[in-house]
Amino acid sequence: MKALKLLSNKKISLVEIDVPIIKDKEILINLGSCGICGSDVRNVFADSCKPTSKLGHEITGTIVKVGKSFNGKDYEGKRVFVNHHAPCNSCHYCIHGNETMCNKFTDNIFPCGISEKIILSEWIVNNQSIFELPDSMSFEEGSMIEPLACCIRGWKKLSFVKGDAVLIFGIGPIGILHAMLAKIYGASTIYCVDINKNKVNFGKKINLGICVDGRTSELEDCIDLNDGVRPDLIIIATYDMSVLPKSIEIIRKGGTILIFGEPQKEIHVNVDINKIYSKEVRLLTTYAATNEEIHEALYMITKKEIDVNKIITHRYSILESKAAFKKLHDRNDVIKAIIINK
């Protein structure tokens, strides 16, 4: 079978490997689809602050084989989404609500998400990190469950009030999901900012909110045009942390800045701590999602509260996966790319 492998020299190669042999308490799935996350792209083309050699974690597929501990009739043939992470729910981190910091919260799939067949470990199975997809949901839609769940977890950390103004830096898939959630949660105004003109135009096309080019003075002009109302919440949905000082300037007094995008490794940003202190700015970070948010994201997509089809712009076969990574890195017209196993 074919699997995408990240080599030690940061090159990616589509390799031929043996079909994995599962143990008694493991499950084998046939890949349906796997989204390419921005973190995947940065693991290949940059230095991620959370590096991994496993490419792909937005996984859907069909159960084709189960270990001897299971009754195959209860599992085989089911269409599923897989949460590749699972906390222990009992350690110091977990009982304090920091499940994504759990030492057991690690990759538990083999060989990776972009592979024709994938082993789900005993840990993933025991922690109920496999979710059956409704018949109405395509594999591609299912691949959007994980990124939406991560966004939902971020919003849970906020003291958001209906009618607040929200500003989002980055109009990639994550920024778009945050804008969609902001609408659902009742934001009065949503500013979406990006330095990529294609993404700005895409945001306008799907009516995300006030979409502006971050390379110009459009944002400041828009804020002034809206009676000087400054954002209550700023979400940094990009790896470019140079927007943090600007966020501190723009945010209202007492506002909140959520750092969502995964920064590159060893990125240092100069910020004026006096402004953070004197304005009582809250700085928050968020990482990944738990099964609780997966359930919520699955529900929202099933009920069409969030239309993820608006975000998926490109689909590639697993044979085209290397080309898909390059297109995403080149930042042309690709918003969200999904690898499909056809």
C-alpha positions as CSV (number, residue, x, y, z in Angstrom):
1,M,0.0,0.0,0.0
2,K,1.0,3.7,-0.4
3,A,1.8,6.1,2.4
4,L,3.2,9.6,2.5
5,K,6.5,9.7,4.4
6,L,8.4,12.7,5.7
7,L,12.1,12.0,5.4
8,S,14.8,13.3,7.6
9,N,15.9,15.9,5.0
10,K,12.4,17.5,5.1
11,K,11.5,15.9,1.8
12,I,8.2,14.0,1.3
13,S,8.0,10.7,-0.5
14,L,5.0,8.5,-1.4
15,V,6.4,5.1,-0.5
16,E,5.2,1.6,-0.9
17,I,4.9,-0.4,2.4
18,D,3.3,-3.6,3.5
19,V,-0.3,-3.5,4.7
20,P,0.0,-3.3,8.5
21,I,-0.8,-6.4,10.6
22,I,-3.1,-5.5,13.5
23,K,-2.9,-6.8,17.0
24,D,-5.8,-8.3,19.0
25,K,-7.1,-4.9,20.3
26,E,-6.4,-2.8,17.2
27,I,-8.5,-1.7,14.2
28,L,-7.6,-1.3,10.6
29,I,-9.3,1.3,8.4
30,N,-9.2,2.0,4.7
31,L,-8.6,5.7,4.2
32,G,-11.6,7.7,3.0
33,S,-10.1,11.1,3.2
34,C,-7.6,13.2,5.1
35,G,-7.4,16.9,5.2
36,I,-4.0,18.7,4.9
37,C,-3.6,20.9,7.9
38,G,-1.4,24.0,8.0
39,S,0.7,22.3,10.6
40,D,1.4,19.5,8.1
41,V,2.6,22.0,5.5
42,R,4.9,23.7,8.1
43,N,6.3,20.3,9.2
44,V,7.5,19.9,5.6
45,F,8.5,23.4,4.6
46,A,9.3,25.1,7.9
47,D,10.2,24.3,11.5
48,S,7.1,23.6,13.5
49,C,7.1,24.2,17.2
50,K,5.4,20.8,17.6
51,P,7.2,18.7,15.0
52,T,6.0,15.3,13.9
53,S,7.0,12.9,11.2
54,K,3.4,11.7,10.7
55,L,1.6,13.7,8.0
56,G,-2.1,13.9,8.1
57,H,-4.5,13.7,11.1
58,E,-7.9,14.8,9.8
59,I,-8.9,11.2,9.1
60,T,-12.0,9.4,7.9
61,G,-12.3,5.9,6.5
62,T,-14.0,2.6,6.5
63,I,-13.3,-0.2,9.1
64,V,-12.0,-3.1,7.1
65,K,-10.6,-5.4,9.8
66,V,-10.6,-5.7,13.6
67,G,-8.4,-7.6,16.1
68,K,-9.5,-10.9,17.6
69,S,-10.8,-9.1,20.7
70,F,-13.7,-7.6,18.7
71,N,-16.7,-9.0,16.9
72,G,-16.0,-8.1,13.3
73,K,-19.7,-7.9,12.5
74,D,-20.1,-5.0,14.9
75,Y,-17.4,-2.9,13.3
76,E,-16.4,-3.9,9.7
77,G,-17.9,-1.7,7.0
78,K,-18.6,1.3,9.3
79,R,-17.7,4.7,8.0
80,V,-15.8,6.6,10.7
81,F,-13.9,9.7,11.7
82,V,-10.8,9.1,13.9
83,N,-9.5,11.4,16.6
84,H,-5.8,10.7,16.4
85,H,-5.3,11.9,20.0
86,A,-6.7,10.7,23.3
87,P,-5.9,11.9,26.9
88,C,-5.9,9.7,29.9
89,N,-8.5,11.8,31.7
90,S,-6.9,11.1,35.1
91,C,-3.6,12.8,35.3
92,H,-2.9,16.3,36.9
93,Y,-3.3,18.0,33.5
94,C,-6.6,16.2,32.6
95,I,-8.3,16.9,36.0
96,H,-7.4,20.6,35.6
97,G,-9.1,20.7,32.1
98,N,-5.7,20.6,30.2
99,E,-6.4,17.3,28.5
100,T,-4.4,18.3,25.4
101,M,-1.3,18.7,27.6
102,C,-1.6,15.1,28.8
103,N,1.5,13.0,28.4
104,K,-0.7,10.3,26.7
105,F,-2.0,12.9,24.2
106,T,0.2,11.7,21.4
107,D,0.0,10.2,17.9
108,N,-1.6,6.8,18.1
109,I,-2.1,5.9,14.5
110,F,0.3,4.0,12.1
111,P,1.8,4.8,9.7
112,C,0.2,8.3,9.3
113,G,-3.1,9.9,8.2
114,I,-2.1,10.0,4.5
115,S,-1.9,6.3,3.9
116,E,-4.2,3.9,2.1
117,K,-4.7,1.9,5.3
118,I,-4.2,3.0,8.9
119,I,-3.9,1.1,12.1
120,L,-5.8,2.6,15.1
121,S,-4.0,1.7,18.3
122,E,-5.5,0.0,21.4
123,W,-5.3,3.3,23.2
124,I,-7.4,5.1,20.5
125,V,-9.9,2.3,20.5
126,N,-10.2,2.0,24.3
127,N,-10.6,5.8,24.7
128,Q,-13.5,5.9,22.2
129,S,-11.8,8.1,19.7
130,I,-13.6,6.5,16.8
131,F,-16.8,8.2,15.7
132,E,-19.3,6.7,13.2
133,L,-20.2,9.1,10.4
134,P,-23.9,9.6,9.5
135,D,-24.9,8.5,6.0
136,S,-25.5,12.1,5.1
137,M,-21.9,13.1,5.7
138,S,-19.2,12.6,3.0
139,F,-15.7,11.5,4.0
140,E,-14.5,15.0,2.9
141,E,-16.9,16.7,5.3
142,G,-15.8,14.3,8.0
143,S,-12.2,15.4,7.6
144,M,-13.3,18.9,8.7
145,I,-14.5,17.6,12.1
146,E,-11.0,17.8,13.7
147,P,-10.2,21.4,12.7
148,L,-13.7,22.6,13.7
149,A,-13.3,20.8,17.0
150,C,-10.1,22.6,17.7
151,C,-11.8,25.9,17.0
152,I,-14.7,25.0,19.3
153,R,-12.2,24.2,22.1
154,G,-10.6,27.7,21.7
155,W,-14.0,29.4,22.0
156,K,-14.7,27.6,25.2
157,K,-11.8,29.4,26.8
158,L,-13.2,32.8,26.0
159,S,-15.5,35.2,27.9
160,F,-17.4,36.0,24.8
161,V,-20.6,38.1,25.0
162,K,-23.2,38.1,22.3
163,G,-22.8,41.4,20.3
164,D,-19.0,41.5,20.7
165,A,-16.8,42.5,17.8
166,V,-14.3,39.9,16.6
167,L,-11.2,40.3,14.5
168,I,-9.5,37.3,12.9
169,F,-6.0,37.4,11.5
170,G,-5.7,34.7,8.7
171,I,-8.4,33.7,6.2
172,G,-7.3,30.1,5.8
173,P,-9.5,27.2,6.7
174,I,-9.1,27.9,10.5
175,G,-9.8,31.6,10.2
176,I,-12.9,30.8,8.1
177,L,-14.2,28.3,10.7
178,H,-13.6,30.9,13.4
179,A,-15.6,33.5,11.5
180,M,-18.4,31.0,11.0
181,L,-18.5,30.2,14.7
182,A,-18.4,34.0,15.5
183,K,-21.6,34.4,13.4
184,I,-23.3,31.5,15.2
185,Y,-22.3,32.8,18.6
186,G,-23.7,36.3,17.8
187,A,-20.8,38.6,17.0
188,S,-21.9,42.0,16.0
189,T,-19.0,42.7,13.6
190,I,-16.4,40.3,12.2
191,Y,-13.2,41.6,10.7
192,C,-11.2,39.0,8.6
193,V,-7.6,40.1,7.7
194,D,-5.1,38.4,5.4
195,I,-2.1,39.5,3.3
196,N,-3.1,37.1,0.6
197,K,-5.4,38.8,-1.9
198,N,-6.9,35.5,-3.0
199,K,-7.9,34.7,0.5
200,V,-9.4,38.1,1.1
201,N,-11.4,37.7,-2.1
202,F,-12.5,34.2,-1.1
203,G,-13.7,35.5,2.3
204,K,-15.7,38.2,0.6
205,K,-17.2,35.6,-1.8
206,I,-18.5,33.5,1.0
207,N,-19.7,36.5,3.0
208,L,-17.5,35.9,6.1
209,G,-17.7,39.5,7.3
210,I,-15.5,42.6,6.6
211,C,-12.6,41.1,4.8
212,V,-9.6,43.4,4.3
213,D,-6.0,43.3,3.0
214,G,-3.6,43.3,5.9
215,R,-0.9,45.0,3.7
216,T,-3.0,48.2,3.5
217,S,-4.6,50.6,5.9
218,E,-8.0,49.0,5.2
219,L,-8.4,47.6,8.6
220,E,-7.8,50.8,10.5
221,D,-10.1,52.6,8.0
222,C,-12.8,50.0,8.7
223,I,-12.6,50.3,12.4
224,D,-12.9,54.1,12.1
225,L,-15.8,53.8,9.8
226,N,-17.5,51.6,12.4
227,D,-17.7,54.5,14.9
228,G,-14.3,53.6,16.3
229,V,-15.6,50.3,17.8
230,R,-12.5,48.2,18.5
231,P,-12.6,44.4,18.6
232,D,-13.5,42.7,21.9
233,L,-11.8,39.6,20.7
234,I,-8.9,39.0,18.3
235,I,-8.1,35.5,17.1
236,I,-4.7,34.9,15.5
237,A,-5.4,32.1,13.1
238,T,-2.1,32.3,11.3
239,Y,1.5,31.1,12.1
240,D,2.7,34.7,11.5
241,M,3.1,36.0,15.0
242,S,4.2,39.4,13.8
243,V,0.5,40.3,14.1
244,L,0.6,40.0,17.9
245,P,2.0,43.6,18.5
246,K,-0.7,44.9,16.1
247,S,-3.3,43.0,17.9
248,I,-2.3,44.6,21.2
249,E,-2.7,48.0,19.6
250,I,-6.0,47.3,18.0
251,I,-7.8,45.3,20.8
252,R,-10.2,47.3,23.1
253,K,-9.3,47.9,26.7
254,G,-10.0,44.7,28.6
255,G,-10.2,42.7,25.4
256,T,-9.0,39.2,24.7
257,I,-6.4,37.9,22.2
258,L,-6.5,34.2,21.4
259,I,-3.3,32.8,19.8
260,F,-4.6,29.9,17.8
261,G,-2.2,29.5,14.9
262,E,0.8,27.2,15.5
263,P,3.9,29.4,15.5
264,Q,7.1,28.4,13.8
265,K,9.8,27.1,16.1
266,E,11.7,29.6,18.2
267,I,9.8,32.6,16.9
268,H,10.4,35.7,19.1
269,V,8.1,38.8,19.0
270,N,8.7,42.1,20.6
271,V,5.7,43.3,22.5
272,D,5.1,46.2,24.9
273,I,4.2,44.6,28.2
274,N,3.1,48.0,29.5
275,K,0.3,48.1,27.0
276,I,-0.8,44.6,27.8
277,Y,-0.8,45.6,31.5
278,S,-2.4,49.0,31.3
279,K,-5.1,47.8,28.9
280,E,-5.8,44.7,30.9
281,V,-5.5,42.6,27.7
282,R,-6.0,38.8,28.2
283,L,-3.6,36.6,26.2
284,L,-4.8,33.0,25.7
285,T,-3.5,30.1,23.8
286,T,-5.2,26.9,22.7
287,Y,-4.1,23.6,21.2
288,A,-5.9,20.6,19.6
289,A,-9.3,19.2,20.8
290,T,-10.7,16.4,22.9
291,N,-13.4,13.9,22.2
292,E,-15.9,16.3,23.7
293,E,-15.3,18.9,21.1
294,I,-15.2,16.2,18.4
295,H,-18.8,15.3,19.4
296,E,-19.8,19.0,19.1
297,A,-18.2,19.5,15.7
298,L,-19.7,16.3,14.4
299,Y,-23.1,17.5,15.5
300,M,-22.7,21.0,13.9
301,I,-21.6,19.6,10.6
302,T,-24.3,17.0,10.6
303,K,-27.0,19.6,11.3
304,K,-25.5,21.9,8.7
305,E,-24.9,24.6,11.3
306,I,-21.4,24.9,9.7
307,D,-21.2,24.3,6.0
308,V,-17.7,23.0,5.6
309,N,-18.2,22.4,1.9
310,K,-17.7,26.1,1.4
311,I,-14.1,25.8,2.7
312,I,-13.0,22.7,0.7
313,T,-11.6,24.0,-2.6
314,H,-9.4,21.2,-3.8
315,R,-9.4,17.4,-3.7
316,Y,-6.4,15.2,-4.6
317,S,-5.9,11.5,-4.8
318,I,-3.2,10.0,-2.6
319,L,-1.1,9.7,-5.7
320,E,-1.2,13.5,-6.0
321,S,-0.4,14.2,-2.4
322,K,3.1,15.5,-3.0
323,A,1.7,18.0,-5.5
324,A,-1.0,19.0,-3.1
325,F,1.5,19.9,-0.5
326,K,3.4,22.1,-3.0
327,K,0.2,23.9,-4.1
328,L,-0.7,24.6,-0.5
329,H,2.8,25.9,0.2
330,D,2.7,28.1,-2.9
331,R,-0.5,29.8,-1.5
332,N,-2.2,30.3,-4.8
333,D,-6.0,29.6,-5.0
334,V,-6.0,26.6,-2.6
335,I,-7.9,27.2,0.6
336,K,-8.5,23.7,1.9
337,A,-7.1,20.6,0.3
338,I,-8.4,17.1,1.0
339,I,-6.6,13.9,0.1
340,I,-9.1,11.3,-1.0
341,N,-8.4,7.6,-1.4
342,K,-9.8,6.7,-4.8
